Amino acid sequence: MLKALSPPPVPPSSAAQVVPATVASQHRPRGHRPLAALRQLLIGAVAALTAVTALASDPRAAYAADRGAMPLPTPVTEDRLTITVEKAGGADGTYELECHPDGGNHPDVQGACDRLGRSTTWGSSPFSPVAPGTMCTMQYGGPATARITGTWAGRAVDARFDRRDGCEIARWDALVPVLPPFHG
């Protein structure tokens, strides 16, 4: 007659220690802490909500978001520029331009603020000079000159414009209506 084999009996004290460890290793990875994961999820949600709030409260925050950086919420500061134009026909004079909120005595405040907003991108400034060594057409665009000083997007501005060659003409024309259109 054959007798069925069965595993040896496990003493009760040892069974209580083995079973929970075996069950725990089957259901949860080693070192898993559910509360830590939940805390990380909540911190991420709060950070995302803060970033969205910053974008809604400051239009320049979108500029920062475009370059992949989330700005910290900061109070909105005014962008103020003084534009001095000479030898541009009937547009000569000194104009104040304020954006965010819009104001000043510039002839086209809304158009100028919109142009600067569209021209401001990560890695370039609408006030940057022509890069050294750039090949420019040798054409004369007239005697008009302009200087723009002040602050834009939190940065100091001190830029000069003229129409002495093709690159400078294009640079001037890219800022119309901040600078007046010139038909010399």
C-alpha positions in Angstrom: 0.0 0.0 0.0 1.2 3.4 -0.9 1.1 6.3 1.5 0.6 9.8 0.2 3.5 12.1 0.9 2.7 15.5 2.5 5.0 18.3 3.4 6.3 18.3 6.9 4.2 20.3 9.4 5.3 23.8 10.1 5.3 24.9 13.7 2.7 27.7 14.3 5.2 30.4 15.3 7.3 29.9 12.1 4.2 29.9 9.8 3.1 33.3 11.1 6.5 34.7 10.2 6.7 33.1 6.7 3.3 33.7 5.3 3.1 37.5 5.7 6.5 38.0 4.1 5.6 35.8 1.2 2.2 37.5 0.6 3.8 41.0 0.9 6.5 40.2 -1.6 3.9 39.0 -4.1 1.7 42.1 -4.0 3.9 45.1 -3.4 7.4 45.9 -4.7 10.2 46.2 -2.2 10.4 49.6 -0.7 7.0 50.7 -2.0 5.4 53.4 0.1 1.9 54.4 -1.1 1.7 57.6 0.9 5.0 58.8 -0.6 3.6 58.3 -4.1 0.4 60.1 -3.3 2.4 63.0 -1.8 4.4 63.3 -5.0 1.3 63.3 -7.1 -0.3 66.1 -5.0 2.9 68.2 -5.1 2.9 67.8 -8.9 -0.8 68.9 -9.1 -0.2 72.0 -7.0 2.9 73.0 -9.1 0.8 72.6 -12.3 -2.0 74.7 -10.9 0.4 77.4 -9.8 1.9 77.5 -13.3 -1.5 77.8 -14.9 -2.4 80.6 -12.5 0.8 82.4 -13.4 0.1 82.2 -17.1 -3.4 83.6 -16.7 -2.3 86.5 -14.5 0.8 87.7 -16.5 0.8 87.7 -20.4 4.6 87.6 -20.3 4.5 84.3 -18.5 3.5 82.7 -21.8 6.9 84.0 -23.2 8.7 82.1 -20.5 6.5 79.0 -21.0 7.4 78.9 -24.7 11.1 78.4 -23.8 10.2 75.5 -21.5 10.6 77.3 -18.2 7.8 77.8 -15.8 8.1 81.2 -14.2 7.3 81.8 -10.6 4.2 84.0 -10.1 5.4 87.6 -10.0 3.5 90.9 -9.9 2.9 92.3 -13.4 5.3 95.2 -14.1 4.7 97.8 -16.8 6.8 97.8 -19.9 7.8 101.4 -20.6 9.7 102.6 -23.6 10.8 106.1 -24.8 11.0 106.3 -28.6 12.8 109.2 -30.1 12.5 109.5 -33.9 14.4 112.0 -36.1 14.5 112.8 -39.8 11.5 110.6 -40.5 9.3 113.3 -42.1 6.2 114.1 -40.2 6.8 111.4 -37.6 9.7 113.1 -35.8 9.4 113.4 -32.0 9.6 111.7 -28.7 6.9 109.2 -27.7 6.2 107.3 -24.5 4.9 103.8 -24.9 3.5 101.8 -22.0 2.3 98.2 -22.3 0.7 95.9 -19.7 -1.4 98.1 -19.1 -1.3 100.1 -22.4 -0.8 103.8 -22.4 1.4 106.7 -23.3 1.4 109.3 -26.1 2.6 107.0 -28.9 0.4 107.4 -32.0 -0.6 103.7 -32.1 -0.3 102.3 -28.5 -2.3 99.1 -29.1 -0.6 98.3 -32.4 2.9 99.0 -31.0 2.3 96.9 -27.9 0.9 94.1 -30.1 3.9 94.2 -32.4 6.4 94.0 -29.6 4.5 91.2 -28.0 4.6 89.2 -31.2 8.3 90.0 -31.8 9.4 88.9 -28.4 10.6 85.3 -28.5 13.0 83.2 -26.6 16.6 83.7 -27.8 16.0 86.9 -29.6 14.9 90.5 -28.9 13.1 92.8 -31.2 15.7 95.4 -30.2 18.8 93.3 -31.1 21.3 94.9 -33.4 22.3 93.3 -36.7 24.8 90.5 -36.0 28.4 91.3 -36.9 29.5 89.9 -40.2 25.9 89.8 -41.6 25.8 90.3 -45.4 23.5 93.3 -46.1 22.5 94.9 -49.4 24.1 98.2 -50.0 21.0 100.3 -50.4 20.1 103.5 -48.6 16.7 103.7 -47.0 16.8 107.4 -46.0 18.1 109.6 -43.2 15.6 108.5 -40.4 17.1 107.5 -37.1 15.5 106.3 -33.9 16.5 105.4 -30.3 14.4 103.3 -28.0 15.2 103.2 -24.3 13.4 101.9 -21.2 12.3 98.4 -20.1 10.7 95.5 -22.0 9.9 92.1 -20.6 11.9 92.9 -17.5 15.0 93.8 -19.4 16.7 97.2 -20.0 16.5 98.5 -23.5 18.8 101.0 -25.3 18.6 100.4 -29.0 19.4 102.6 -32.0 17.9 102.2 -35.4 18.7 103.8 -38.8 18.1 102.9 -42.5 21.7 102.9 -43.9 21.6 99.4 -45.5 19.2 96.5 -46.3 19.6 94.9 -42.9 18.9 98.1 -41.0 15.9 98.8 -43.2 14.5 95.4 -42.5 15.2 95.8 -38.7 13.3 99.2 -38.8 10.4 97.8 -40.8 10.0 94.8 -38.5 9.1 97.2 -35.7 6.5 99.2 -37.5 4.2 100.6 -35.8 6.6 100.9 -32.9 8.7 102.9 -35.3 6.9 105.0 -37.9 6.7 103.7 -41.5 9.3 105.6 -43.5 8.8 106.4 -47.2 11.9 108.5 -47.8 
